[in-house]
Amino acid sequence: MNALSAVHPAHLQAMGDTGRLVLAGGAMTVALAAALAALVLAIAALLSVLRSGLCTAAKILWVAVVLAAPFLGSLAWFALGRSRARRRTASR
């Protein structure tokens, strides 16, 4: 006779639910942290776009890209747009 066979099936079910809730809580924490990081990234990108030396039309375009796709738009700004904006400002 093992130890689990002595436990009532309803108690086993309750322990299983608790374990699933703990895992779900951990997943929620990770999802919340990822969403917060994406929000901070988007805000940083928007501020960077607005402070850049680009013309108004280019700024509006980049703001629209960041707002339309906050995570990918922010990454695109930091990977492509910011370096191009710096080169344009330096060449003036």
C-alpha positions in Angstrom: 0.0 0.0 0.0 1.5 3.3 -1.0 0.9 6.7 0.7 -1.3 8.1 -2.1 -3.7 5.2 -1.9 -4.6 6.2 1.7 -5.6 9.7 0.6 -9.2 10.3 -0.3 -9.7 10.9 -4.1 -11.3 14.3 -3.4 -8.2 15.4 -1.5 -6.0 14.3 -4.4 -8.2 16.4 -6.7 -7.9 19.4 -4.4 -4.1 19.1 -4.3 -4.1 18.9 -8.1 -6.1 22.0 -8.4 -3.8 23.8 -6.0 -0.8 22.8 -8.0 -2.4 24.0 -11.2 -3.3 27.3 -9.6 0.3 27.8 -8.5 1.5 27.1 -12.0 -1.1 29.5 -13.4 0.0 32.1 -10.9 3.6 31.8 -12.1 2.5 32.0 -15.7 0.4 35.1 -14.9 3.5 36.7 -13.2 5.6 36.1 -16.3 2.9 37.4 -18.6 2.4 40.5 -16.5 6.2 41.1 -16.4 6.4 40.7 -20.2 3.5 43.1 -20.8 5.0 45.7 -18.5 8.4 45.4 -20.2 6.6 45.8 -23.6 4.8 48.9 -22.3 8.1 50.4 -21.0 9.8 49.7 -24.3 6.9 51.4 -26.3 7.0 54.5 -24.0 10.8 54.7 -24.4 10.5 54.4 -28.2 7.8 57.1 -28.3 9.9 59.5 -26.3 13.0 58.7 -28.4 11.0 59.4 -31.6 9.7 62.6 -30.3 13.1 63.8 -29.2 14.8 62.8 -32.4 15.9 65.3 -35.0 13.6 63.9 -37.6 11.1 66.1 -39.5 7.5 66.2 -38.3 6.2 63.9 -41.0 8.8 61.2 -40.2 8.1 61.5 -36.4 4.3 61.1 -37.1 5.1 58.0 -39.2 7.3 56.4 -36.5 4.8 57.2 -33.8 2.1 55.5 -35.8 4.3 52.5 -36.3 5.1 52.2 -32.6 1.4 52.7 -31.6 0.2 50.2 -34.2 2.6 47.5 -33.2 4.0 48.5 -29.8 6.6 45.7 -29.4 7.7 45.2 -33.0 7.4 48.9 -33.8 9.6 49.8 -30.8 12.2 47.2 -31.8 12.1 48.6 -35.4 12.6 52.1 -34.1 15.6 51.2 -31.9 17.1 48.9 -34.6 16.5 51.0 -37.7 15.0 54.4 -37.2 17.1 55.8 -34.4 20.4 55.0 -36.1 19.1 56.6 -39.3 17.8 59.7 -37.4 21.2 60.1 -35.8 23.0 59.9 -39.2 20.6 62.5 -40.7 21.1 64.8 -37.8 24.9 64.4 -37.9 25.0 65.1 -41.6 23.2 68.4 -41.3 
